[in-house]
Amino acid sequence: MDKLSAFVRLMRPINCTMMGFAVFVGAILASIVPTQPTIAQLFSLNWLHIIFGFLTGFTFCAAAMAINDYYDRKIDAINEPNRPIPSGKIKPNEALAFVGVLSAFGFVFAGLISPICVVVAAASLAITATYITVGKRRGLPGNFLVSICVAIPFIYGSITVSGTVGLNVVLFASMAFLSNTGREITKGIVDVKGDNVEKIKTVAVRYGEKKAALSSAIFYITAVALTPVTWFLGLVSVWFVPFVLVTDIGLIVCSTLLVLDHSREKARRIKNVVLLLFLVGLLAYIFGVIK
């Protein structure tokens, strides 16, 4: 049971579920028009493709988490010694084998939808591999690569049901990109000790925790500034407002707190809160298509 629990922890199931849910959100955003009855549109969706899309996002995210921990095992021995690989609960070669199994399942699920979904899934995996093997040590460019991987599931979800990408999906993917970049910079503050040892040039390592906190805040606030656009363009219904307000206010508060106190522990708490705010933001767009 300890071994199974370690593999589950390696996957980070909450992150994987959110990634799969992001695919679901992309599919719903691409399919539902707020000016038309929602229930009838929901019944007309290709739910089998949406389920396969969710599973694609889940398994590829799990693979990314596992390969990331494999490459980060020396850093994690300093920053996060209780994680499955540095703690010895999972051997490095076992983690690599697990990545292969998860990736294979991801491609199968993508292939059950369409060839273009396989291409998008492969591109996402390639970007992830580029980040882990090369981009991670480059600081901000690496943060951008991670955020691209976070934004892709929304685009992928749209493709699973329509084969195209609408403006509302593009806007939401942009918000996800910006806010996740802020979170990645915040994570750099948390990991600055280990990153220094491994010569990973994060914003916090290069310019210090204070400037990293300011950079994070800029990305969070820019993401917040985009949220009214979908409302003014009539792409969402009134149900969008209360949920997105929670996310927007939360990101503004987190930005303020981080700038005032950019200690490692404060940054750790804020990056966890921001993850929850992402979930509320996803719900905002789900409820935003309800008429």
Secondary structure, DSSP 8 states (H G I E B T S, - for coil): -HHHHHHHHHH-HHHHHHHHHHHHHHHHHHH--TTS-HHHHHHTS-HHHHHHHHHHHHHHHHHHHHHHHHHTHHHHHHH-TTSTTTTTSS-HHHHHHHHHHHHHHHHHHHHTT-HHHHHHHHHHHHHHHHHHHTGGGGSHHHHHHHHHHHHHHHHHHHHHHHSS--HHHHHHHHHHHHHHHHHHHHHHHHTHHHHHHTT---HHHHH-HHHHHHHHHHHHHHHHHHHHHHHHTT-S-TTHHHHHHHHHHHHHHHHHHHHH---HHHHHHHHHHHHHHHHHHHHHHHHTT--
